[in-house]
Amino acid sequence: MRVFLTIILPLLTPSLLYIAWLLMRGQAAPNAGDGQEGGVVRRLGDDMPWVTLVLSGAGLALAATMTMYLLQPMGSPTSEYSPPRMENGRIIPAELRDRDADAPDASGSADALPD
């Protein structure tokens, strides 16, 4: 679902909006009696601004990805990740926990240094 919301939907949105705009304006409907095949197929192949649509879709995908990154919960630099686990037949979700203040530091205690 995350891939759909952050990549596929933003890439397709400009094209879908452009096609909907063409349909609402009536330009995508075939012209009666002129002998041409008109319609959406002709507009998609010849006159559609593909570069603009692809670049705007890529920009939306980038914006969606950055928004998801910035809005995700982040712990402090000292927090510890606890993965999902099963306890008593229930799945406990992942969480970020602060490390215990009384846990020894990896570099050792400042009191242990000689004067």
Distance bins in CASP14 RR format, pairs under 12 A and 6 or more apart:
PFRMAT RR
TARGET T0000
AUTHOR 0000-0000-0000
RMODE 2
METHOD distances of the structure
MODEL  1
1 7 0 0 0 0 0 1 0 0 0 0 0
1 8 0 0 0 0 0 1 0 0 0 0 0
1 9 0 0 0 0 0 1 0 0 0 0 0
1 68 0 0 0 0 0 1 0 0 0 0 0
2 8 0 0 0 0 0 1 0 0 0 0 0
2 9 0 0 0 0 0 1 0 0 0 0 0
2 64 0 0 0 0 1 0 0 0 0 0 0
2 65 0 0 0 0 1 0 0 0 0 0 0
2 68 1 0 0 1 0 0 0 0 0 0 0
2 69 0 0 0 0 0 1 0 0 0 0 0
2 72 0 0 0 0 0 1 0 0 0 0 0
3 9 0 0 0 0 1 0 0 0 0 0 0
3 10 0 0 0 0 0 1 0 0 0 0 0
3 11 0 0 0 0 0 1 0 0 0 0 0
3 61 0 0 0 0 0 1 0 0 0 0 0
3 64 0 0 0 0 0 1 0 0 0 0 0
3 65 0 0 0 0 0 1 0 0 0 0 0
3 68 0 0 0 0 0 1 0 0 0 0 0
4 10 0 0 0 0 1 0 0 0 0 0 0
4 11 0 0 0 0 0 1 0 0 0 0 0
4 12 0 0 0 0 1 0 0 0 0 0 0
4 13 0 0 0 0 0 1 0 0 0 0 0
4 61 0 0 0 0 0 1 0 0 0 0 0
4 64 0 0 0 0 0 1 0 0 0 0 0
5 11 0 0 0 0 0 1 0 0 0 0 0
5 12 0 0 0 0 0 1 0 0 0 0 0
5 13 0 0 0 0 0 1 0 0 0 0 0
5 60 0 0 0 0 0 1 0 0 0 0 0
5 61 0 0 0 0 0 1 0 0 0 0 0
5 64 1 0 0 1 0 0 0 0 0 0 0
5 65 0 0 0 0 1 0 0 0 0 0 0
5 67 0 0 0 0 0 1 0 0 0 0 0
5 68 1 0 0 1 0 0 0 0 0 0 0
6 57 0 0 0 0 0 1 0 0 0 0 0
6 59 0 0 0 0 0 1 0 0 0 0 0
6 60 0 0 0 0 1 0 0 0 0 0 0
6 61 1 0 0 1 0 0 0 0 0 0 0
6 62 0 0 0 0 1 0 0 0 0 0 0
6 63 0 0 0 0 1 0 0 0 0 0 0
6 64 1 0 1 0 0 0 0 0 0 0 0
6 65 1 0 1 0 0 0 0 0 0 0 0
6 66 0 0 0 0 1 0 0 0 0 0 0
6 67 0 0 0 0 1 0 0 0 0 0 0
6 68 1 0 1 0 0 0 0 0 0 0 0
6 69 0 0 0 0 1 0 0 0 0 0 0
6 71 0 0 0 0 0 1 0 0 0 0 0
6 72 0 0 0 0 0 1 0 0 0 0 0
7 13 0 0 0 0 0 1 0 0 0 0 0
7 57 0 0 0 0 1 0 0 0 0 0 0
7 58 0 0 0 0 1 0 0 0 0 0 0
7 59 0 0 0 0 0 1 0 0 0 0 0
7 60 0 0 0 0 1 0 0 0 0 0 0
7 61 1 0 1 0 0 0 0 0 0 0 0
7 62 0 0 0 0 1 0 0 0 0 0 0
7 63 0 0 0 0 0 1 0 0 0 0 0
7 64 1 0 0 1 0 0 0 0 0 0 0
7 65 1 0 0 1 0 0 0 0 0 0 0
7 68 0 0 0 0 0 1 0 0 0 0 0
8 15 0 0 0 0 0 1 0 0 0 0 0
8 16 0 0 0 0 0 1 0 0 0 0 0
8 57 0 0 0 0 0 1 0 0 0 0 0
8 60 0 0 0 0 0 1 0 0 0 0 0
8 61 0 0 0 0 1 0 0 0 0 0 0
8 64 0 0 0 0 0 1 0 0 0 0 0
8 65 0 0 0 0 0 1 0 0 0 0 0
9 15 0 0 0 0 0 1 0 0 0 0 0
9 16 0 0 0 0 1 0 0 0 0 0 0
9 17 0 0 0 0 0 1 0 0 0 0 0
9 57 0 0 0 0 1 0 0 0 0 0 0
9 60 0 0 0 0 1 0 0 0 0 0 0
9 61 0 0 0 0 1 0 0 0 0 0 0
9 63 0 0 0 0 0 1 0 0 0 0 0
9 64 1 0 0 1 0 0 0 0 0 0 0
9 65 0 0 0 0 0 1 0 0 0 0 0
10 16 0 0 0 0 0 1 0 0 0 0 0
10 17 0 0 0 0 0 1 0 0 0 0 0
10 53 0 0 0 0 0 1 0 0 0 0 0
10 54 0 0 0 0 0 1 0 0 0 0 0
10 55 0 0 0 0 0 1 0 0 0 0 0
10 56 0 0 0 0 1 0 0 0 0 0 0
10 57 1 0 1 0 0 0 0 0 0 0 0
10 58 0 0 0 0 1 0 0 0 0 0 0
10 59 1 0 0 1 0 0 0 0 0 0 0
10 60 1 1 0 0 0 0 0 0 0 0 0
10 61 1 0 1 0 0 0 0 0 0 0 0
10 62 0 0 0 0 1 0 0 0 0 0 0
10 63 1 0 0 1 0 0 0 0 0 0 0
10 64 1 0 1 0 0 0 0 0 0 0 0
10 65 0 0 0 0 1 0 0 0 0 0 0
10 66 0 0 0 0 0 1 0 0 0 0 0
10 67 0 0 0 0 0 1 0 0 0 0 0
10 68 0 0 0 0 0 1 0 0 0 0 0
11 53 0 0 0 0 1 0 0 0 0 0 0
11 54 1 0 0 1 0 0 0 0 0 0 0
11 55 0 0 0 0 0 1 0 0 0 0 0
11 56 0 0 0 0 1 0 0 0 0 0 0
11 57 1 0 1 0 0 0 0 0 0 0 0
11 58 1 0 0 1 0 0 0 0 0 0 0
11 59 0 0 0 0 1 0 0 0 0 0 0
11 60 1 0 0 1 0 0 0 0 0 0 0
11 61 1 0 1 0 0 0 0 0 0 0 0
11 62 0 0 0 0 0 1 0 0 0 0 0
11 63 0 0 0 0 0 1 0 0 0 0 0
11 64 0 0 0 0 1 0 0 0 0 0 0
11 65 0 0 0 0 0 1 0 0 0 0 0
12 18 0 0 0 0 0 1 0 0 0 0 0
12 19 0 0 0 0 0 1 0 0 0 0 0
12 20 0 0 0 0 0 1 0 0 0 0 0
12 53 0 0 0 0 1 0 0 0 0 0 0
12 54 0 0 0 0 0 1 0 0 0 0 0
12 56 0 0 0 0 0 1 0 0 0 0 0
12 57 1 0 0 1 0 0 0 0 0 0 0
12 58 0 0 0 0 0 1 0 0 0 0 0
12 60 0 0 0 0 1 0 0 0 0 0 0
12 61 0 0 0 0 1 0 0 0 0 0 0
12 64 0 0 0 0 0 1 0 0 0 0 0
13 19 0 0 0 0 0 1 0 0 0 0 0
13 20 0 0 0 0 0 1 0 0 0 0 0
13 53 0 0 0 0 1 0 0 0 0 0 0
13 54 0 0 0 0 0 1 0 0 0 0 0
13 56 0 0 0 0 1 0 0 0 0 0 0
13 57 1 0 0 1 0 0 0 0 0 0 0
13 58 0 0 0 0 0 1 0 0 0 0 0
13 59 0 0 0 0 0 1 0 0 0 0 0
13 60 1 0 0 1 0 0 0 0 0 0 0
13 61 0 0 0 0 1 0 0 0 0 0 0
13 63 0 0 0 0 0 1 0 0 0 0 0
13 64 0 0 0 0 1 0 0 0 0 0 0
14 20 0 0 0 0 0 1 0 0 0 0 0
14 21 0 0 0 0 0 1 0 0 0 0 0
14 48 0 0 0 0 0 1 0 0 0 0 0
14 49 0 0 0 0 1 0 0 0 0 0 0
14 50 0 0 0 0 0 1 0 0 0 0 0
14 51 0 0 0 0 0 1 0 0 0 0 0
14 52 1 0 0 1 0 0 0 0 0 0 0
14 53 1 0 1 0 0 0 0 0 0 0 0
14 54 0 0 0 0 1 0 0 0 0 0 0
14 55 0 0 0 0 1 0 0 0 0 0 0
14 56 1 0 1 0 0 0 0 0 0 0 0
14 57 1 0 1 0 0 0 0 0 0 0 0
14 58 0 0 0 0 1 0 0 0 0 0 0
14 59 0 0 0 0 1 0 0 0 0 0 0
14 60 1 0 0 1 0 0 0 0 0 0 0
14 61 0 0 0 0 0 1 0 0 0 0 0
15 21 0 0 0 0 0 1 0 0 0 0 0
15 22 0 0 0 0 0 1 0 0 0 0 0
15 40 0 0 0 0 0 1 0 0 0 0 0
15 43 0 0 0 0 0 1 0 0 0 0 0
15 44 0 0 0 0 1 0 0 0 0 0 0
15 48 0 0 0 0 1 0 0 0 0 0 0
15 49 0 0 0 0 1 0 0 0 0 0 0
15 50 0 0 0 0 1 0 0 0 0 0 0
15 52 0 0 0 0 0 1 0 0 0 0 0
15 53 1 0 1 0 0 0 0 0 0 0 0
15 54 0 0 0 0 1 0 0 0 0 0 0
15 55 0 0 0 0 0 1 0 0 0 0 0
15 56 0 0 0 0 1 0 0 0 0 0 0
15 57 0 0 0 0 1 0 0 0 0 0 0
15 58 0 0 0 0 0 1 0 0 0 0 0
15 60 0 0 0 0 0 1 0 0 0 0 0
16 22 0 0 0 0 0 1 0 0 0 0 0
16 23 0 0 0 0 0 1 0 0 0 0 0
16 44 0 0 0 0 0 1 0 0 0 0 0
16 53 0 0 0 0 1 0 0 0 0 0 0
16 56 0 0 0 0 0 1 0 0 0 0 0
16 57 0 0 0 0 0 1 0 0 0 0 0
16 60 0 0 0 0 0 1 0 0 0 0 0
17 23 0 0 0 0 0 1 0 0 0 0 0
17 24 0 0 0 0 0 1 0 0 0 0 0
17 52 0 0 0 0 0 1 0 0 0 0 0
17 53 0 0 0 0 1 0 0 0 0 0 0
17 56 0 0 0 0 1 0 0 0 0 0 0
17 57 0 0 0 0 0 1 0 0 0 0 0
17 60 0 0 0 0 0 1 0 0 0 0 0
18 24 0 0 0 0 0 1 0 0 0 0 0
18 25 0 0 0 0 0 1 0 0 0 0 0
18 27 0 0 0 0 0 1 0 0 0 0 0
18 28 0 0 0 0 0 1 0 0 0 0 0
18 40 0 0 0 0 0 1 0 0 0 0 0
18 43 0 0 0 0 1 0 0 0 0 0 0
18 44 0 0 0 0 1 0 0 0 0 0 0
18 47 0 0 0 0 0 1 0 0 0 0 0
18 48 1 0 0 1 0 0 0 0 0 0 0
18 49 1 0 0 1 0 0 0 0 0 0 0
18 50 0 0 0 0 0 1 0 0 0 0 0
18 52 0 0 0 0 1 0 0 0 0 0 0
18 53 1 0 0 1 0 0 0 0 0 0 0
18 54 0 0 0 0 0 1 0 0 0 0 0
18 56 0 0 0 0 1 0 0 0 0 0 0
18 57 0 0 0 0 0 1 0 0 0 0 0
19 25 0 0 0 0 0 1 0 0 0 0 0
19 26 0 0 0 0 0 1 0 0 0 0 0
19 27 0 0 0 0 0 1 0 0 0 0 0
19 28 1 0 0 1 0 0 0 0 0 0 0
19 39 0 0 0 0 0 1 0 0 0 0 0
19 40 1 0 0 1 0 0 0 0 0 0 0
19 41 0 0 0 0 0 1 0 0 0 0 0
19 43 0 0 0 0 1 0 0 0 0 0 0
19 44 1 0 0 1 0 0 0 0 0 0 0
19 45 0 0 0 0 0 1 0 0 0 0 0
19 48 0 0 0 0 1 0 0 0 0 0 0
19 49 0 0 0 0 0 1 0 0 0 0 0
19 53 0 0 0 0 1 0 0 0 0 0 0
20 26 0 0 0 0 0 1 0 0 0 0 0
20 27 0 0 0 0 0 1 0 0 0 0 0
20 28 0 0 0 0 1 0 0 0 0 0 0
20 40 0 0 0 0 0 1 0 0 0 0 0
21 27 0 0 0 0 1 0 0 0 0 0 0
21 28 0 0 0 0 1 0 0 0 0 0 0
21 40 0 0 0 0 0 1 0 0 0 0 0
21 43 0 0 0 0 0 1 0 0 0 0 0
21 48 0 0 0 0 0 1 0 0 0 0 0
21 49 0 0 0 0 0 1 0 0 0 0 0
21 53 0 0 0 0 0 1 0 0 0 0 0
22 28 1 0 1 0 0 0 0 0 0 0 0
22 29 0 0 0 0 1 0 0 0 0 0 0
22 38 0 0 0 0 0 1 0 0 0 0 0
22 39 0 0 0 0 1 0 0 0 0 0 0
22 40 1 0 0 1 0 0 0 0 0 0 0
22 41 0 0 0 0 0 1 0 0 0 0 0
22 42 0 0 0 0 0 1 0 0 0 0 0
22 43 1 0 1 0 0 0 0 0 0 0 0
22 44 0 0 0 0 1 0 0 0 0 0 0
22 45 0 0 0 0 0 1 0 0 0 0 0
22 47 0 0 0 0 1 0 0 0 0 0 0
22 48 0 0 0 0 1 0 0 0 0 0 0
22 49 0 0 0 0 0 1 0 0 0 0 0
23 29 0 0 0 0 1 0 0 0 0 0 0
23 39 0 0 0 0 1 0 0 0 0 0 0
23 40 1 0 0 1 0 0 0 0 0 0 0
23 43 0 0 0 0 1 0 0 0 0 0 0
23 44 0 0 0 0 0 1 0 0 0 0 0
25 39 0 0 0 0 0 1 0 0 0 0 0
25 40 0 0 0 0 0 1 0 0 0 0 0
25 43 0 0 0 0 0 1 0 0 0 0 0
26 38 0 0 0 0 0 1 0 0 0 0 0
26 39 0 0 0 0 1 0 0 0 0 0 0
26 40 0 0 0 0 0 1 0 0 0 0 0
26 43 0 0 0 0 0 1 0 0 0 0 0
27 38 0 0 0 0 1 0 0 0 0 0 0
27 39 0 0 0 0 1 0 0 0 0 0 0
27 40 0 0 0 0 1 0 0 0 0 0 0
27 42 0 0 0 0 0 1 0 0 0 0 0
27 43 1 0 0 1 0 0 0 0 0 0 0
27 44 0 0 0 0 0 1 0 0 0 0 0
27 47 0 0 0 0 1 0 0 0 0 0 0
27 48 0 0 0 0 0 1 0 0 0 0 0
28 37 0 0 0 0 0 1 0 0 0 0 0
28 38 0 0 0 0 1 0 0 0 0 0 0
28 39 1 0 1 0 0 0 0 0 0 0 0
28 40 1 0 1 0 0 0 0 0 0 0 0
28 41 0 0 0 0 1 0 0 0 0 0 0
28 42 0 0 0 0 1 0 0 0 0 0 0
28 43 1 0 1 0 0 0 0 0 0 0 0
28 44 0 0 0 0 1 0 0 0 0 0 0
28 45 0 0 0 0 0 1 0 0 0 0 0
28 47 0 0 0 0 0 1 0 0 0 0 0
28 48 0 0 0 0 0 1 0 0 0 0 0
29 36 0 0 0 0 0 1 0 0 0 0 0
29 37 0 0 0 0 0 1 0 0 0 0 0
29 38 0 0 0 0 1 0 0 0 0 0 0
29 39 1 0 0 1 0 0 0 0 0 0 0
29 40 0 0 0 0 1 0 0 0 0 0 0
29 41 0 0 0 0 0 1 0 0 0 0 0
29 42 0 0 0 0 0 1 0 0 0 0 0
29 43 0 0 0 0 0 1 0 0 0 0 0
30 36 1 0 0 1 0 0 0 0 0 0 0
30 37 1 0 0 1 0 0 0 0 0 0 0
30 38 1 0 1 0 0 0 0 0 0 0 0
30 39 1 0 1 0 0 0 0 0 0 0 0
30 40 0 0 0 0 1 0 0 0 0 0 0
30 41 0 0 0 0 1 0 0 0 0 0 0
30 42 0 0 0 0 1 0 0 0 0 0 0
30 43 0 0 0 0 0 1 0 0 0 0 0
31 37 0 0 0 0 1 0 0 0 0 0 0
31 38 1 0 0 1 0 0 0 0 0 0 0
31 39 0 0 0 0 1 0 0 0 0 0 0
31 42 0 0 0 0 0 1 0 0 0 0 0
32 38 0 0 0 0 0 1 0 0 0 0 0
32 39 0 0 0 0 0 1 0 0 0 0 0
34 42 0 0 0 0 0 1 0 0 0 0 0
35 42 0 0 0 0 0 1 0 0 0 0 0
36 42 1 0 0 1 0 0 0 0 0 0 0
36 43 0 0 0 0 0 1 0 0 0 0 0
36 46 0 0 0 0 0 1 0 0 0 0 0
37 43 0 0 0 0 0 1 0 0 0 0 0
37 45 0 0 0 0 0 1 0 0 0 0 0
37 46 0 0 0 0 0 1 0 0 0 0 0
38 44 0 0 0 0 0 1 0 0 0 0 0
38 45 0 0 0 0 0 1 0 0 0 0 0
38 46 0 0 0 0 1 0 0 0 0 0 0
38 47 0 0 0 0 0 1 0 0 0 0 0
39 45 0 0 0 0 0 1 0 0 0 0 0
39 46 0 0 0 0 0 1 0 0 0 0 0
39 47 0 0 0 0 0 1 0 0 0 0 0
39 48 0 0 0 0 0 1 0 0 0 0 0
40 46 0 0 0 0 0 1 0 0 0 0 0
40 47 0 0 0 0 0 1 0 0 0 0 0
40 48 0 0 0 0 1 0 0 0 0 0 0
41 47 0 0 0 0 0 1 0 0 0 0 0
41 48 0 0 0 0 0 1 0 0 0 0 0
42 48 0 0 0 0 1 0 0 0 0 0 0
43 49 0 0 0 0 0 1 0 0 0 0 0
43 50 0 0 0 0 0 1 0 0 0 0 0
44 50 0 0 0 0 1 0 0 0 0 0 0
44 53 0 0 0 0 0 1 0 0 0 0 0
48 54 0 0 0 0 0 1 0 0 0 0 0
49 55 0 0 0 0 1 0 0 0 0 0 0
49 56 0 0 0 0 1 0 0 0 0 0 0
50 56 0 0 0 0 0 1 0 0 0 0 0
50 57 0 0 0 0 0 1 0 0 0 0 0
51 57 0 0 0 0 0 1 0 0 0 0 0
51 58 0 0 0 0 0 1 0 0 0 0 0
52 58 0 0 0 0 0 1 0 0 0 0 0
52 59 0 0 0 0 0 1 0 0 0 0 0
53 59 0 0 0 0 0 1 0 0 0 0 0
53 60 0 0 0 0 0 1 0 0 0 0 0
54 60 0 0 0 0 0 1 0 0 0 0 0
54 61 0 0 0 0 0 1 0 0 0 0 0
55 61 0 0 0 0 0 1 0 0 0 0 0
55 62 0 0 0 0 0 1 0 0 0 0 0
56 62 0 0 0 0 0 1 0 0 0 0 0
56 63 0 0 0 0 0 1 0 0 0 0 0
57 63 0 0 0 0 1 0 0 0 0 0 0
57 64 0 0 0 0 1 0 0 0 0 0 0
57 65 0 0 0 0 0 1 0 0 0 0 0
58 64 0 0 0 0 0 1 0 0 0 0 0
58 65 0 0 0 0 0 1 0 0 0 0 0
59 65 0 0 0 0 1 0 0 0 0 0 0
59 66 0 0 0 0 1 0 0 0 0 0 0
59 67 0 0 0 0 0 1 0 0 0 0 0
60 66 0 0 0 0 0 1 0 0 0 0 0
60 67 0 0 0 0 0 1 0 0 0 0 0
61 67 0 0 0 0 0 1 0 0 0 0 0
61 68 0 0 0 0 0 1 0 0 0 0 0
62 68 0 0 0 0 0 1 0 0 0 0 0
62 69 0 0 0 0 0 1 0 0 0 0 0
63 69 0 0 0 0 0 1 0 0 0 0 0
63 70 0 0 0 0 0 1 0 0 0 0 0
64 70 0 0 0 0 0 1 0 0 0 0 0
64 71 0 0 0 0 0 1 0 0 0 0 0
65 71 0 0 0 0 0 1 0 0 0 0 0
65 72 0 0 0 0 0 1 0 0 0 0 0
66 72 0 0 0 0 0 1 0 0 0 0 0
72 94 0 0 0 0 0 1 0 0 0 0 0
72 96 0 0 0 0 0 1 0 0 0 0 0
73 79 0 0 0 0 0 1 0 0 0 0 0
73 81 0 0 0 0 0 1 0 0 0 0 0
73 93 0 0 0 0 0 1 0 0 0 0 0
73 94 0 0 0 0 0 1 0 0 0 0 0
73 95 0 0 0 0 1 0 0 0 0 0 0
73 96 1 0 0 1 0 0 0 0 0 0 0
74 81 0 0 0 0 0 1 0 0 0 0 0
74 96 1 0 0 1 0 0 0 0 0 0 0
75 81 0 0 0 0 1 0 0 0 0 0 0
75 82 0 0 0 0 0 1 0 0 0 0 0
75 95 0 0 0 0 0 1 0 0 0 0 0
75 96 1 0 1 0 0 0 0 0 0 0 0
75 97 0 0 0 0 1 0 0 0 0 0 0
75 98 0 0 0 0 1 0 0 0 0 0 0
75 99 0 0 0 0 0 1 0 0 0 0 0
76 96 0 0 0 0 1 0 0 0 0 0 0
76 97 0 0 0 0 0 1 0 0 0 0 0
76 98 1 0 0 1 0 0 0 0 0 0 0
76 99 0 0 0 0 1 0 0 0 0 0 0
77 96 0 0 0 0 0 1 0 0 0 0 0
77 98 0 0 0 0 0 1 0 0 0 0 0
77 99 0 0 0 0 0 1 0 0 0 0 0
78 96 0 0 0 0 0 1 0 0 0 0 0
78 97 0 0 0 0 0 1 0 0 0 0 0
78 98 1 0 0 1 0 0 0 0 0 0 0
78 99 1 0 1 0 0 0 0 0 0 0 0
78 100 0 0 0 0 0 1 0 0 0 0 0
78 101 0 0 0 0 1 0 0 0 0 0 0
78 103 0 0 0 0 0 1 0 0 0 0 0
78 105 0 0 0 0 0 1 0 0 0 0 0
78 106 0 0 0 0 0 1 0 0 0 0 0
79 95 0 0 0 0 1 0 0 0 0 0 0
79 96 1 0 1 0 0 0 0 0 0 0 0
79 97 1 0 0 1 0 0 0 0 0 0 0
79 98 1 0 1 0 0 0 0 0 0 0 0
79 99 1 0 0 1 0 0 0 0 0 0 0
79 100 0 0 0 0 0 1 0 0 0 0 0
80 94 0 0 0 0 0 1 0 0 0 0 0
80 95 0 0 0 0 1 0 0 0 0 0 0
80 96 1 0 0 1 0 0 0 0 0 0 0
80 97 1 0 1 0 0 0 0 0 0 0 0
80 98 1 0 0 1 0 0 0 0 0 0 0
80 99 1 0 1 0 0 0 0 0 0 0 0
80 100 0 0 0 0 1 0 0 0 0 0 0
80 103 0 0 0 0 1 0 0 0 0 0 0
81 93 0 0 0 0 0 1 0 0 0 0 0
81 94 1 0 0 1 0 0 0 0 0 0 0
81 95 1 0 0 1 0 0 0 0 0 0 0
81 96 1 0 1 0 0 0 0 0 0 0 0
81 97 0 0 0 0 1 0 0 0 0 0 0
81 98 0 0 0 0 0 1 0 0 0 0 0
81 99 0 0 0 0 0 1 0 0 0 0 0
82 92 0 0 0 0 1 0 0 0 0 0 0
82 93 0 0 0 0 1 0 0 0 0 0 0
82 94 1 0 0 1 0 0 0 0 0 0 0
82 95 1 0 1 0 0 0 0 0 0 0 0
82 96 1 0 0 1 0 0 0 0 0 0 0
82 97 1 0 1 0 0 0 0 0 0 0 0
82 98 0 0 0 0 0 1 0 0 0 0 0
82 99 0 0 0 0 0 1 0 0 0 0 0
83 91 0 0 0 0 0 1 0 0 0 0 0
83 92 0 0 0 0 1 0 0 0 0 0 0
83 93 0 0 0 0 1 0 0 0 0 0 0
83 94 1 0 1 0 0 0 0 0 0 0 0
83 95 0 0 0 0 1 0 0 0 0 0 0
83 96 0 0 0 0 0 1 0 0 0 0 0
83 97 0 0 0 0 0 1 0 0 0 0 0
84 90 0 0 0 0 0 1 0 0 0 0 0
84 91 1 0 0 1 0 0 0 0 0 0 0
84 92 1 0 0 1 0 0 0 0 0 0 0
84 93 1 0 1 0 0 0 0 0 0 0 0
84 94 1 0 1 0 0 0 0 0 0 0 0
84 95 0 0 0 0 1 0 0 0 0 0 0
85 91 1 0 0 1 0 0 0 0 0 0 0
85 92 1 0 1 0 0 0 0 0 0 0 0
85 93 0 0 0 0 1 0 0 0 0 0 0
85 94 0 0 0 0 1 0 0 0 0 0 0
85 95 0 0 0 0 0 1 0 0 0 0 0
86 92 1 0 0 1 0 0 0 0 0 0 0
86 93 0 0 0 0 0 1 0 0 0 0 0
87 93 0 0 0 0 0 1 0 0 0 0 0
97 103 0 0 0 0 0 1 0 0 0 0 0
99 105 0 0 0 0 1 0 0 0 0 0 0
99 106 0 0 0 0 0 1 0 0 0 0 0
102 109 0 0 0 0 0 1 0 0 0 0 0
103 109 0 0 0 0 0 1 0 0 0 0 0
104 110 0 0 0 0 0 1 0 0 0 0 0
104 111 0 0 0 0 0 1 0 0 0 0 0
104 112 0 0 0 0 0 1 0 0 0 0 0
105 111 0 0 0 0 0 1 0 0 0 0 0
105 112 0 0 0 0 0 1 0 0 0 0 0
107 113 0 0 0 0 0 1 0 0 0 0 0
END
